[in-house]
Amino acid sequence: MSKHHPLLLCWLAALLPLVTTHLSYGVSLWEGVIPGCVPYWADCVSISRTGRHGTAYWLFKALMLPASVLLLVFWLQSRSWLIGQGLAPSRWMLPLALLATLALMTYTLTLGHGSGHFPVVRRAGVAGFIFCTYLVQVSVGAALYQSGHWRRSGSQVLALSTLILAIALLTLVLDVAMGEAYERWEDAFEWWLFLLLNGQLFVILLIRREGERVRSI
């Protein structure tokens, strides 16, 4: 059990953000705070709106704050695993991981406060989390790609990171091209970006698990 405990903790780090956002959506929907809709499609609600009012306000904070810390643990352990494989992750990986955690915590703590500078700080927090997490994931992919043995795995991580970047850039283009019409789709893109960023954690975990399986044979 102790041998697999670190990896189990990483699985929890990957699952908790997804559970938090979707559980908050369900609670807000049940309490009538948000309309019934599909968050991954047009004309629905943002992730932020699911955790602004009612029970979900406290639920979102109670789960997302520890999730932020677990994500930092995830990257710390991933870096240690890469080094254990003889790979050399970027020296910026841990500072970026720490910034991503702080940004997510800032976003979480300011969620539900709409006065003063809170909305600006909240938007900066979510943007910082997405940007820094993307760079950390690229660092992992690049470290894997440097090795002939892990090159295929590195390609998978970098391919998903490229998709995430492409979608993020697409949102900027659509915002300019569509104007107000883009508002119908803005929230859906936010859900998809978060899902893909989180999905990358599962990709990395599967790579690590495969590495542990091969080593144990």
C-alpha positions, 0 to 999 in steps of 0.5 A, spaced: 500 500 500 505 504 501 509 503 495 502 505 491 500 511 496 504 517 492 500 515 485 494 514 489 494 521 491 496 523 484 489 520 482 486 524 487 489 530 485 486 529 478 479 527 480 478 532 485 477 538 481 473 535 476 468 532 482 468 539 485 466 543 478 461 538 476 458 537 483 457 544 484 454 545 478 449 539 480 448 543 487 447 549 484 442 546 479 438 543 484 437 549 488 435 553 482 441 558 482 442 556 475 438 554 469 438 547 466 443 546 460 449 542 458 455 546 460 459 543 454 455 547 449 452 553 448 448 558 452 449 555 459 453 557 465 461 558 466 464 554 471 465 560 476 457 561 476 456 554 479 460 556 485 457 563 487 451 562 490 448 558 495 451 551 498 455 551 492 459 557 494 461 553 500 462 547 497 466 549 491 471 553 496 471 547 501 473 542 495 477 546 490 482 549 495 485 542 497 485 540 490 489 546 489 494 543 494 494 536 491 495 539 484 502 542 487 503 535 490 502 532 483 507 536 480 512 535 485 511 527 485 511 528 477 518 531 477 521 526 482 518 521 477 521 524 471 528 525 475 528 518 477 527 516 470 534 519 468 530 525 465 531 532 466 525 537 467 525 544 466 528 548 472 522 552 471 517 546 472 516 547 480 516 555 480 510 555 475 507 549 478 507 553 485 504 559 481 499 555 478 496 553 485 497 560 488 493 562 482 487 557 483 487 559 490 486 566 488 481 564 483 477 560 488 477 565 494 475 571 490 469 567 487 462 569 489 465 576 490 463 581 485 465 588 488 471 592 487 477 589 484 475 582 486 472 580 479 479 583 476 483 578 481 478 572 479 479 573 472 487 574 473 487 568 477 483 563 472 488 566 466 494 565 471 492 558 472 491 556 465 497 559 463 502 556 468 498 549 468 499 549 460 507 550 461 508 545 466 504 540 462 509 542 456 515 541 461 513 534 462 512 532 455 518 535 453 522 532 458 519 525 456 520 527 449 528 527 450 528 520 451 528 515 446 524 510 451 519 515 453 519 519 446 512 516 444 509 518 451 512 525 450 509 526 444 502 524 447 503 529 452 505 535 447 500 533 442 494 534 447 498 541 450 498 543 443 490 542 442 489 546 449 493 551 446 490 551 439 483 552 443 485 557 447 487 561 441 481 559 437 477 563 443 481 569 442 480 569 434 472 567 435 471 573 440 474 578 435 470 575 429 464 574 432 463 579 437 457 579 442 455 572 438 461 569 441 458 570 448 453 564 447 459 559 446 464 563 451 462 558 457 462 552 453 470 553 451 471 554 458 469 548 460 472 544 455 479 547 456 478 545 464 476 538 462 482 538 457 487 541 462 485 536 467 485 530 462 492 531 461 493 529 468 490 522 467 494 522 461 501 523 465 498 518 470 497 513 465 504 514 463 507 513 470 503 507 471 505 504 465 512 505 467 511 502 474 508 496 471 514 495 466 519 496 471 516 491 476 516 485 470 
